[in-house]
């Protein structure tokens, strides 16, 4: 990654897109490590995390993460997820955050020299080009190493720098947690080395 110590940085994390990419690579993000890593690489002025939340559910699996991020250095941008029924009759949730990401990136282009977009969505190519015309460098973080690959070729070519998430796994990642039914079959001493988490992990 090409960063300069005195440049102002801002991170823009498309939560749903990043989640899918890391699951495809077999690891989870340690968000404390992620912040620490980019604080080392420049003057981090803002870290945005975007996600839709199902507000009418008694328990949302993403709520603990959202709460942790909100108290630990991230600027949370959320909106209610919309429920729909797919072609097989299953209930699904949809929450597109593209507009919110675009607005914030365009505004932050006046205050930072380098924007880092955690998303492979090809719809952001025009946004990245518009930010670059303002004299701001853009790094895109996604992956070509998952099946299928998560980053659009157009977005990858448009970025000043492309960073594959797989290359960051040892820096900002932790092993993906094993499903509970597998955990129950693994001896506790073995599981400690496979699925344990450090203090403060989200």
LUMTIMAR-278070 format. One record per residue: x, z, y of N, C-alpha, C in turn; residue number from 1. Coordinates in Angstrom, 3 decimals, padded with zeros to 6 digits. Layout:
N
SITE        npx        npz        npy       capx       capz       capy        cpx        cpz        cpy     k
SITE          X          Z          Y          X          Z          Y          X          Z          Y   NUM
...
***
This chain:
202
SITE        npx        npz        npy       capx       capz       capy        cpx        cpz        cpy     k
SITE    000.855    000.000   -001.193    000.000    000.000    000.000    000.887    000.000    001.237     1
SITE    000.514   -000.783    002.236    001.288   -000.858    003.468    000.593   -000.055    004.556     2
SITE    001.178    001.097    004.886    000.639    001.965    005.929    001.781    002.392    006.837     3
SITE    001.450    002.703    008.079    002.440    003.160    009.032    002.082    004.577    009.468     4
SITE    003.058    005.479    009.523    002.775    006.900    009.760    002.022    007.196    011.048     5
SITE    002.221    006.352    012.069    001.587    006.654    013.359    000.267    005.935    013.570     6
SITE   -000.196    005.162    012.584   -001.440    004.426    012.798   -002.649    005.294    012.452     7
SITE   -003.720    005.067    013.185   -004.962    005.795    012.954   -005.742    005.091    011.853     8
SITE   -006.173    005.885    010.866   -006.866    005.366    009.686   -008.301    005.865    009.644     9
SITE   -009.168    005.062    009.059   -010.523    005.502    008.748   -010.895    004.937    007.384    10
SITE   -011.522    005.767    006.553   -011.937    005.368    005.214   -013.444    005.154    005.174    11
SITE   -013.873    004.140    004.434   -015.287    003.823    004.282   -015.557    003.650    002.785    12
SITE   -016.241    004.625    002.198   -016.407    004.673    000.745   -017.851    004.343    000.375    13
SITE   -018.027    003.195   -000.262   -019.321    002.799   -000.810   -019.475    003.560   -002.127    14
SITE   -020.195    004.692   -002.075   -020.230    005.619   -003.193   -020.663    004.998   -004.510    15
SITE   -021.744    004.243   -004.509   -022.260    003.663   -005.746   -021.283    002.636   -006.314    16
SITE   -020.696    001.823   -005.446   -019.757    000.804   -005.887   -018.486    001.431   -006.454    17
SITE   -017.987    002.468   -005.782   -016.781    003.140   -006.261   -017.037    003.834   -007.590    18
SITE   -018.195    004.463   -007.734   -018.538    005.142   -008.985   -018.522    004.159   -010.155    19
SITE   -019.143    002.997   -009.964   -019.196    001.999   -011.027   -017.798    001.497   -011.377    20
SITE   -016.968    001.291   -010.356   -015.611    000.793   -010.594   -014.768    001.794   -011.369    21
SITE   -014.835    003.060   -010.989   -014.008    004.051   -011.680   -014.493    004.296   -013.103    22
SITE   -015.804    004.242   -013.314   -016.314    004.391   -014.673   -015.813    003.243   -015.553    23
SITE   -015.745    002.039   -014.976   -015.230    000.899   -015.720   -013.765    001.046   -016.079    24
SITE   -013.038    001.848   -015.296   -011.615    002.074   -015.548   -011.357    003.354   -016.346    25
SITE   -012.396    004.176   -016.542   -012.272    005.359   -017.382   -011.691    006.583   -016.713    26
SITE   -011.882    006.713   -015.393   -011.451    007.953   -014.749   -012.408    008.316   -013.635    27
SITE   -012.319    009.564   -013.178   -013.120    010.049   -012.054   -012.214    010.243   -010.849    28
SITE   -012.801    010.167   -009.661   -012.052    010.406   -008.427   -011.971    011.905   -008.160    29
SITE   -010.786    012.364   -007.824   -010.605    013.702   -007.283   -010.574    013.523   -005.761    30
SITE   -011.666    013.849   -005.103   -011.796    013.530   -003.679   -010.877    014.356   -002.793    31
SITE   -010.466    015.516   -003.254   -009.478    016.286   -002.489   -008.138    015.552   -002.492    32
SITE   -007.748    015.043   -003.668   -006.510    014.274   -003.762   -006.584    013.001   -002.925    33
SITE   -007.755    012.369   -002.928   -007.911    011.139   -002.148   -007.650    011.403   -000.663    34
SITE   -008.273    012.448   -000.130   -008.037    012.787    001.283   -006.575    013.110    001.537    35
SITE   -005.990    013.920    000.676   -004.594    014.314    000.863   -003.671    013.099    000.861    36
SITE   -003.941    012.141   -000.033   -003.091    010.962   -000.128   -003.126    010.137    001.153    37
SITE   -004.317    009.932    001.713   -004.398    009.098    002.912   -003.970    009.856    004.163    38
SITE   -004.036    011.167    004.137   -003.476    011.946    005.248   -001.958    011.813    005.300    39
SITE   -001.345    011.580    004.163    000.106    011.368    004.113    000.490    009.996    004.664    40
SITE   -000.421    009.064    004.629   -000.092    007.676    004.951   -000.351    007.296    006.398    41
SITE   -000.949    008.181    007.156   -001.212    007.887    008.558   -002.010    009.017    009.177    42
SITE   -002.528    008.771    010.375   -003.348    009.770    011.058   -004.809    009.494    010.697    43
SITE   -005.324    010.222    009.707   -006.687    009.990    009.221   -007.687    010.607    010.190    44
SITE   -008.458    009.753    010.847   -009.393    010.267    011.849   -010.812    010.418    011.313    45
SITE   -011.151    009.722    010.235   -012.495    009.859    009.673   -012.516    009.319    008.249    46
SITE   -013.295    009.993    007.380   -013.508    009.517    006.011   -015.007    009.533    005.763    47
SITE   -015.611    008.377    005.728   -017.057    008.243    005.526   -017.362    008.034    004.037    48
SITE   -018.428    008.672    003.579   -018.908    008.461    002.217   -020.388    008.106    002.301    49
SITE   -020.768    006.978    001.699   -022.128    006.451    001.811   -022.828    006.490    000.463    50
SITE   -024.027    007.061    000.439   -024.799    007.067   -000.802   -026.276    007.278   -000.511    51
SITE   -027.096    006.739   -001.386   -028.533    007.008   -001.333   -028.829    008.200   -002.236    52
SITE   -029.777    009.033   -001.835   -030.118    010.245   -002.578   -031.619    010.260   -002.855    53
SITE   -031.968    010.544   -004.100   -033.388    010.663   -004.474   -033.890    012.012   -003.990    54
SITE   -034.595    012.021   -002.888   -034.949    013.282   -002.237   -036.127    014.001   -002.860    55
SITE   -036.984    013.293   -003.607   -038.171    013.945   -004.147   -037.956    014.460   -005.567    56
SITE   -036.706    014.399   -006.052   -036.414    014.952   -007.368   -036.019    016.423   -007.235    57
SITE   -036.423    017.240   -008.227   -036.039    018.652   -008.213   -034.529    018.804   -008.295    58
SITE   -033.873    017.929   -009.072   -032.423    017.988   -009.185   -031.877    016.569   -009.200    59
SITE   -030.932    016.300   -008.318   -030.259    015.012   -008.299   -028.831    015.221   -008.777    60
SITE   -028.355    014.449   -009.758   -027.003    014.655   -010.274   -025.923    014.435   -009.227    61
SITE   -026.240    013.694   -008.162   -025.230    013.449   -007.140   -025.192    014.547   -006.076    62
SITE   -026.203    015.421   -006.053   -026.291    016.432   -004.996   -025.081    017.360   -004.927    63
SITE   -024.556    017.880   -006.063   -023.370    018.742   -005.959   -022.178    018.034   -005.318    64
SITE   -021.974    016.759   -005.665   -020.881    016.005   -005.059   -021.104    015.830   -003.567    65
SITE   -022.312    015.453   -003.188   -022.629    015.246   -001.768   -022.399    016.527   -000.974    66
SITE   -022.847    017.655   -001.508   -022.649    018.929   -000.814   -021.173    019.266   -000.681    67
SITE   -020.402    019.037   -001.744   -018.977    019.344   -001.700   -018.271    018.480   -000.654    68
SITE   -018.557    017.194   -000.656   -017.922    016.287    000.300   -018.247    016.691    001.732    69
SITE   -019.491    017.100    001.949   -019.952    017.454    003.289   -019.194    018.648    003.854    70
SITE   -018.742    019.546    002.977   -018.021    020.745    003.414   -016.501    020.584    003.363    71
SITE   -016.024    019.431    002.904   -014.587    019.293    002.647   -013.974    018.044    003.266    72
SITE   -014.356    017.754    004.502   -013.637    016.746    005.267   -014.215    015.350    005.291    73
SITE   -015.343    015.126    004.634   -015.959    013.804    004.632   -017.158    013.765    005.571    74
SITE   -017.369    012.600    006.179   -018.567    012.362    006.976   -019.592    011.718    006.054    75
SITE   -020.647    012.468    005.708   -021.657    011.954    004.789   -022.681    011.089    005.518    76
SITE   -022.951    009.924    004.948   -024.014    009.052    005.451   -024.944    008.795    004.275    77
SITE   -026.153    009.327    004.351   -027.099    009.207    003.243   -028.434    008.679    003.738    78
SITE   -029.221    008.201    002.788   -030.610    007.849    003.074   -031.383    007.947    001.769    79
SITE   -032.703    008.080    001.854   -033.491    008.235    000.626   -033.388    006.995   -000.267    80
SITE   -033.215    007.232   -001.555   -033.237    006.141   -002.524   -034.681    005.738   -002.786    81
SITE   -034.873    004.459   -003.039   -036.218    003.941   -003.328   -036.378    003.775   -004.843    82
SITE   -037.481    004.280   -005.348   -037.747    004.164   -006.786   -038.424    002.837   -007.082    83
SITE   -038.016    002.203   -008.201   -038.691    000.987   -008.646   -038.673    000.953   -010.167    84
SITE   -039.476    000.086   -010.739   -039.546   -000.064   -012.188   -038.914   -001.391   -012.577    85
SITE   -037.939   -001.347   -013.509   -037.252   -002.578   -013.883   -038.089   -003.393   -014.864    86
SITE   -037.519   -004.514   -015.322   -038.274   -005.442   -016.174   -038.630   -004.847   -017.531    87
SITE   -037.950   -003.764   -017.910   -038.241   -003.127   -019.192   -039.099   -001.876   -019.034    88
SITE   -039.624   -001.678   -017.827   -040.523   -000.567   -017.588   -039.857    000.762   -017.299    89
SITE   -038.526    000.756   -017.108   -037.805    001.993   -016.829   -037.739    002.251   -015.332    90
SITE   -037.821    003.517   -014.958   -037.701    003.880   -013.554   -036.238    003.825   -013.120    91
SITE   -036.006    003.172   -011.977   -034.660    003.046   -011.431   -034.687    003.434   -009.958    92
SITE   -033.474    003.604   -009.394   -033.354    003.960   -007.983   -032.478    002.946   -007.280    93
SITE   -032.853    002.615   -006.062   -032.098    001.632   -005.286   -031.855    002.199   -003.892    94
SITE   -030.640    001.987   -003.382   -030.337    002.439   -002.029   -029.148    001.684   -001.466    95
SITE   -029.410    000.620   -000.742   -028.361   -000.244   -000.204   -027.848    000.336    001.108    96
SITE   -026.526    000.583    001.183   -025.923    001.193    002.374   -025.103    000.192    003.185    97
SITE   -025.283   -001.119    002.934   -024.446   -002.136    003.592   -024.540   -002.094    005.112    98
SITE   -025.735   -001.931    005.639   -025.912   -001.942    007.095   -025.200   -000.744    007.722    99
SITE   -025.348    000.414    007.112   -024.705    001.616    007.647   -023.182    001.481    007.647   100
SITE   -022.633    000.923    006.574   -021.182    000.716    006.504   -020.741   -000.267    007.577   101
SITE   -021.492   -001.361    007.748   -021.126   -002.381    008.732   -021.141   -001.824    010.151   102
SITE   -022.169   -001.073    010.495   -022.265   -000.506    011.841   -021.093    000.435    012.119   103
SITE   -020.796    001.302    011.165   -019.728    002.280    011.370   -018.353    001.618    011.441   104
SITE   -018.122    000.609    010.615   -016.829   -000.069    010.663   -016.632   -000.806    011.984   105
SITE   -017.674   -001.452    012.474   -017.558   -002.155    013.752   -017.300   -001.170    014.892   106
SITE   -017.971   -000.030    014.867   -017.744    000.974    015.908   -016.345    001.584    015.805   107
SITE   -015.899    001.869    014.598   -014.600    002.519    014.418   -013.435    001.574    014.708   108
SITE   -013.692    000.271    014.696   -012.630   -000.694    014.995   -012.052   -000.495    016.399   109
SITE   -012.810    000.153    017.267   -012.310    000.417    018.624   -011.429    001.658    018.678   110
SITE   -011.361    002.417    017.598   -010.657    003.700    017.623   -009.563    003.830    016.563   111
SITE   -009.411    002.834    015.715   -008.425    002.915    014.635   -007.697    001.589    014.494   112
SITE   -006.482    001.665    013.974   -005.698    000.446    013.740   -005.839   -000.084    012.317   113
SITE   -006.344    000.761    011.405   -006.382    000.381    009.998   -007.634    000.984    009.364   114
SITE   -008.485    000.136    008.806   -009.686    000.577    008.114   -009.528    000.301    006.622   115
SITE   -009.939    001.271    005.802   -009.816    001.144    004.346   -011.219    001.161    003.756   116
SITE   -011.587    000.057    003.119   -012.928   -000.101    002.555   -012.863    000.044    001.042   117
SITE   -013.546    001.053    000.518   -013.635    001.256   -000.926   -014.897    000.571   -001.425   118
SITE   -014.798   -000.697   -001.684   -015.926   -001.473   -002.200   -015.419   -002.859   -002.589   119
SITE   -016.059   -003.444   -003.590   -015.729   -004.811   -003.965   -016.836   -005.786   -003.646   120
SITE   -017.835   -005.348   -002.910   -019.028   -006.142   -002.607   -018.682   -007.335   -001.711   121
SITE   -018.919   -008.532   -002.214   -018.604   -009.744   -001.458   -019.383   -009.893   -000.171   122
SITE   -020.489   -009.169   -000.031   -021.262   -009.228    001.209   -020.471   -008.711    002.398   123
SITE   -019.393   -007.978    002.141   -018.602   -007.407    003.230   -017.518   -008.361    003.759   124
SITE   -017.409   -009.548    003.195   -016.349   -010.452    003.648   -016.458   -010.768    005.129   125
SITE   -017.656   -011.099    005.604   -017.845   -011.429    007.021   -017.572   -010.221    007.908   126
SITE   -017.938   -009.040    007.432   -017.663   -007.809    008.179   -016.161   -007.605    008.323   127
SITE   -015.429   -007.760    007.237   -013.977   -007.594    007.290   -013.363   -008.599    008.263   128
SITE   -013.824   -009.826    008.228   -013.305   -010.845    009.144   -013.583   -010.473    010.599   129
SITE   -014.773   -009.951    010.877   -015.131   -009.559    012.238   -014.253   -008.413    012.733   130
SITE   -013.969   -007.454    011.861   -013.106   -006.328    012.228   -011.678   -006.818    012.479   131
SITE   -011.211   -007.747    011.659   -009.865   -008.290    011.839   -009.725   -009.025    013.169   132
SITE   -010.794   -009.679    013.606   -010.736   -010.376    014.899   -010.566   -009.415    016.068   133
SITE   -010.843   -008.155    015.835   -010.631   -007.125    016.850   -009.201   -006.561    016.809   134
SITE   -008.374   -007.124    015.942   -006.992   -006.694    015.850   -006.741   -005.535    014.912   135
SITE   -007.695   -005.261    014.038   -007.593   -004.126    013.116   -007.281   -004.641    011.711   136
SITE   -006.350   -003.982    011.044   -006.037   -004.338    009.658   -007.057   -003.710    008.712   137
SITE   -007.346   -004.421    007.620   -008.318   -003.921    006.643   -007.713   -003.970    005.242   138
SITE   -007.720   -002.824    004.586   -007.350   -002.738    003.171   -008.630   -002.576    002.355   139
SITE   -008.756   -003.354    001.297   -009.889   -003.236    000.374   -009.400   -002.592   -000.908   140
SITE   -010.122   -001.559   -001.366   -009.792   -000.863   -002.603   -010.924   -001.089   -003.603   141
SITE   -010.608   -001.761   -004.702   -011.569   -001.998   -005.776   -010.746   -002.333   -007.017   142
SITE   -011.311   -003.105   -007.933   -010.529   -003.418   -009.131   -010.862   -004.783   -009.719   143
SITE   -009.813   -005.425   -010.243   -009.980   -006.642   -011.047   -009.724   -006.333   -012.513   144
SITE   -009.430   -005.069   -012.818   -009.005   -004.701   -014.172   -010.129   -004.122   -015.027   145
SITE   -011.333   -004.053   -014.481   -012.492   -003.631   -015.273   -013.170   -004.875   -015.845   146
SITE   -014.077   -004.661   -016.787   -014.847   -005.764   -017.366   -016.331   -005.524   -017.135   147
SITE   -017.008   -006.303   -016.272   -016.404   -007.372   -015.463   -015.637   -006.788   -014.277   148
SITE   -014.843   -007.613   -013.617   -014.118   -007.122   -012.453   -015.105   -006.783   -011.343   149
SITE   -014.756   -005.792   -010.523   -015.693   -005.260   -009.537   -015.541   -005.850   -008.146   150
SITE   -014.474   -006.594   -007.884   -014.251   -007.081   -006.526   -014.519   -008.580   -006.439   151
SITE   -015.199   -008.972   -005.375   -015.435   -010.384   -005.096   -014.122   -011.061   -004.705   152
SITE   -013.899   -012.267   -005.209   -012.687   -013.010   -004.847   -012.638   -013.279   -003.346   153
SITE   -013.792   -013.573   -002.747   -013.831   -013.841   -001.306   -013.397   -012.611   -000.510   154
SITE   -013.880   -011.444   -000.893   -013.506   -010.221   -000.187   -012.031   -009.911   -000.397   155
SITE   -011.558   -010.099   -001.581   -010.150   -009.832   -001.886   -009.227   -010.721   -001.055   156
SITE   -009.567   -011.995   -000.924   -008.740   -012.918   -000.133   -008.804   -012.594    001.354   157
SITE   -009.961   -012.113    001.820   -010.129   -011.833    003.241   -009.330   -010.608    003.679   158
SITE   -009.188   -009.632    002.804   -008.509   -008.384    003.158   -007.049   -008.640    003.525   159
SITE   -006.515   -007.825    004.430   -005.085   -007.886    004.718   -004.290   -007.410    003.506   160
SITE   -004.813   -006.382    002.852   -004.184   -005.838    001.645   -005.286   -005.514    000.642   161
SITE   -005.042   -005.853   -000.615   -005.948   -005.444   -001.680   -005.221   -004.438   -002.557   162
SITE   -005.860   -003.306   -002.836   -005.297   -002.272   -003.704   -006.217   -002.112   -004.909   163
SITE   -005.655   -002.250   -006.099   -006.458   -002.071   -007.301   -006.599   -000.590   -007.620   164
SITE   -007.812   -000.156   -007.835   -008.074    001.245   -008.165   -007.274    001.716   -009.377   165
SITE   -007.046    000.817   -010.316   -006.303    001.192   -011.507   -004.905    001.692   -011.152   166
SITE   -004.335    001.164   -010.075   -002.996    001.573   -009.652   -002.999    002.914   -008.927   167
SITE   -004.186    003.401   -008.572   -004.306    004.692   -007.899   -004.740    005.811   -008.837   168
SITE   -005.027    005.460   -010.089   -005.598    006.446   -011.022   -004.731    007.688   -011.149   169
SITE   -003.422    007.515   -011.208   -002.535    008.671   -011.365   -002.388    009.472   -010.075   170
SITE   -002.784    008.895   -008.943   -002.609    009.537   -007.643   -003.870    010.274   -007.208   171
SITE   -005.030    009.633   -007.348   -006.274    010.221   -006.843   -007.299    010.462   -007.941   172
SITE   -006.900    010.293   -009.197   -007.863    010.386   -010.283   -007.712    011.641   -011.121   173
SITE   -008.687    011.826   -011.972   -008.661    012.840   -013.015   -009.354    012.208   -014.212   174
SITE   -009.081    012.668   -015.426   -009.715    012.061   -016.597   -011.230    012.151   -016.508   175
SITE   -011.905    011.110   -016.955   -013.369    011.141   -017.001   -013.814    012.254   -017.938   176
SITE   -014.853    012.964   -017.556   -015.353    014.063   -018.381   -016.025    013.523   -019.640   177
SITE   -015.764    014.203   -020.746   -016.393    013.805   -021.998   -017.858    014.212   -022.002   178
SITE   -018.730    013.410   -022.636   -020.132    013.823   -022.786   -020.211    015.159   -023.505   179
SITE   -021.260    015.941   -023.217   -021.383    017.290   -023.774   -021.362    017.281   -025.311   180
SITE   -022.019    016.281   -025.935   -022.068    016.300   -027.395   -020.679    016.094   -027.997   181
SITE   -019.769    015.448   -027.253   -018.396    015.301   -027.721   -017.617    016.580   -027.447   182
SITE   -017.853    017.185   -026.284   -017.163    018.422   -025.941   -017.374    019.484   -027.025   183
SITE   -018.606    019.551   -027.560   -018.940    020.584   -028.526   -018.199    020.396   -029.848   184
SITE   -017.695    019.174   -030.096   -016.980    018.901   -031.347   -015.461    019.020   -031.191   185
SITE   -015.001    019.140   -029.951   -013.565    019.189   -029.700   -013.123    020.641   -029.576   186
SITE   -012.079    021.079   -030.308   -011.591    022.457   -030.168   -011.260    022.766   -028.719   187
SITE   -011.491    023.992   -028.294   -011.336    024.352   -026.892   -009.933    024.110   -026.382   188
SITE   -008.897    024.334   -027.237   -007.539    024.118   -026.758   -007.254    022.636   -026.566   189
SITE   -007.857    021.772   -027.414   -007.682    020.333   -027.245   -008.399    019.849   -026.002   190
SITE   -009.614    020.350   -025.774   -010.398    019.896   -024.625   -009.741    020.298   -023.316   191
SITE   -009.033    021.414   -023.316   -008.384    021.866   -022.081   -007.426    020.822   -021.560   192
SITE   -006.797    020.062   -022.472   -005.840    019.062   -022.023   -006.479    017.714   -021.757   193
SITE   -007.742    017.546   -022.173   -008.398    016.240   -022.029   -009.391    016.215   -020.887   194
SITE   -010.238    017.227   -020.795   -011.336    017.146   -019.844   -011.380    018.247   -018.829   195
SITE   -010.305    019.008   -018.668   -010.342    020.109   -017.711   -010.255    019.582   -016.305   196
SITE   -010.735    020.386   -015.366   -010.686    020.008   -013.952   -009.974    021.078   -013.193   197
SITE   -009.354    020.687   -012.070   -008.632    021.661   -011.269   -009.557    022.349   -010.292   198
SITE   -009.137    023.466   -009.740   -009.951    024.191   -008.771   -010.240    023.314   -007.591   199
SITE   -011.497    023.340   -007.151   -011.878    022.605   -005.945   -012.224    021.160   -006.194   200
SITE   -012.147    020.669   -007.420   -012.535    019.295   -007.669   -014.018    019.124   -007.397   201
SITE   -014.356    017.938   -006.900   -015.767    017.647   -006.651   -016.418    017.231   -007.936   202
***
